[in-house]
Amino acid sequence: MGNHSAWRRLFLVAALSVPIVLGALTPRLRAQAPLAPSDHPTFDAASVKANKSADSRVVMRAQAGGLLTATNASLKTLISGAYQLGDHRLIVRSEWERLLSEHFDIEARAEGSPTRDETWLMLRQLLADRFKLTAHYETRQLPVFALVLDKPGKTGPGLVPHSDSVKCVEFVPGRQTPGPDGKLLGACGGFRMASENGALRQVGNKVTIDNFVTILNGLVDRPVLDHTGLIGTFDTSMEYAPDAGQVGFDSTARVNASDPSAPPSIFVAMQEQLGLKLKPETDPIDVLVIDHVEEPSPN
């Protein structure tokens, strides 16, 4: 299974383990450039252990109270998580591919109540300290998906302007609170995901298109850029196959074409339910280039 499939598997396992709430994230990497080393927040304690299991499950969580846990995460996945980008935006020399494919368990804790963004910065520092990771940003021409409206000026029934009358639930880690009809309710100001009847149900309340693009970047095998022109906040609901990104960029493809009752790929679901589609293009994209990395230092 390819590297992006590993990133997608991480994303889906994490999504099904706890609700996902995403704030407004800046899609350009340069807005997330590392701080100077002296300014980096750091964990107070951290354990890094090699994971030699054959388990395909990968979980990484930044939790309340300054706790970060990663189980069976490859070094490439850890870097992708620390810099909040899909591994299709990670440029690695062949000499480091083996090391970046090795898997690790990490448990790290910081005092106080760091924000999620501060936790990712602390993971960057942990990678620099323990793996001697150095990297820099570049802009390169790469295959991307442009997120566009399927029909000009029109969205689908699953993507409507936000209404305060739409019910939502406050985000509580580890809790999947259903609505009165048993269906998943969106998190107030973010997304929640759950498996329902063989499909992955994704519900958002008062979210932006940038928030949605962040979700997509964890599910498909190219960077996604917003070309919809849509502004404001939306309430959204979509159901698709859990491993929908594997079908590639064929917008007509279904995961199981022989079974009309099977959930659609994310490409078909977006078009039919949200009125959006992913258009393959080549655009200049900011990428993270790995300059140096080593085996981790002992605990």
Secondary structure, 3 states (H helix, E strand, C coil): CCHHHHHHHHHHHHHHHCCCCCCCCCCCHHHHCCCCHHHCCCCCEEEEEECCCCCCCCEEEEECCCEEEEEEEEHHHHHHHHCCCCHHHEECCHHHHHHHHCEEEEEEECCCCCCHHHHHHHHHHHHHHHHCCEEEEEEEEEEEEEEEECECCECCCCEEECCCCCCEECCCCCCCCECCCCCECEEECCEEEEEECCEEEEEEEEECHHHHHHHHHCCCCCCEEECCCCCCCEEEEEEECCCHHHHCCCCCCCCCCCCCCCCCCHHHHHHHHHCEEEEEEEEEEEEEEEEECCCCCCC
